[in-house]
């Protein structure tokens, strides 16, 4: 016999079920992907800092625990795993402190170092709590399993994979323990795994929320409110950071774009139409250039672009020809008339680049493009911008 629920009750139960399902299954993969991509340098610095602290703190706590155990526990002697644990943590501590001021560390290298540290820490703690102490209850394994996924910033599949493998290894190693003690360790294992997942989820959610909030406020300070491109200050900050990474062998190009006779547009069609045209140009540049290029509204009707690693003149000319064509079509659509723009580009290949010199030369190239009749592209080269 089928029992049917009243429609309102059924809808309420369905909505509640959907909310629970969304919470369980809709892990914020898109936000995580964005976070690990855009905050890569920040994550590298944070993980290296956490590695220094964790390895040094583990070394100090291990020495302290060995001292206290020998004084407080009758007839206690350290196992071979306790002794081997000391030089392992000492090596990690030395390595991480040596890397403190080193620049240019890759995110992959730091991730590998973090994973190796976790594997070593899990391995020694499991050995100490099982084979090294067969007649004593586990003390450290679950503490480490809860702490490590929350401390280090790793993709969830790596963090949960390491915890899962650690808990499985611990379960297998309990067979070497006193059966009476082992049953309590197995119970702690399942409780520790659940706590580890919950704490890790909460910490990651907090990190994502904090990052999103900071990105929102930073966006207000670095983005031009009209075009949604970087503003002038943000361009110089990001361009200087780029050249710090790539000098003294930088390969890049700087392009200046100016909208021809834009003042006449504001005078005849009004500032609202002018704003729409500036927004249209911002959209065109965002669509035609790569995420690693630095694009800004330099001020008024001028735009500035740093092209990362692109100095092929044919590709540059073809790319900016598309800008001219798209802008002409967009302006006809928005203003009812065809508008043009001029472009000046300066390229540098494998040299020590000074940003101010590069921008000044791009400005000169832009002047030449306008002097040649506007709606033009002038590309120049430089061999040395270090003076």
Secondary structure, DSSP 8 states (H G I E B T S, - for coil): ------HHHHHHHHHHHHHHHHHHH---HHHHHHHHHHTHHHHHHHHHHHHHHHHHHHHHHHHHHHHHHHHHSTT----HHHHHHHHHHHHHHHHHHHTTT-----HHHHHHHHHHHHHHHHHHHHHHHTGGGTTS---SHHHHHHHHHHHS---HHHHHHHHHHHHHHHHHHGGGS-HHHHHHHHHHHHHHHHHHHHHHHHHHHHHHHHHHHHHHHHHHHHB-TTT-SB-HHHHHHHHHHHHHHHTTSEEEEEEEEEETTHHHHHHHH-HHHHHHHHHHHHHHHHHHS-TTSEEEEEETTEEEEEEET---HHHHHHHHHHHHHHHHHHHHHHHSS---EEEEEEEEEEE---HHHHHHHHHHHHHHHHHTTSS-EEEEEES----
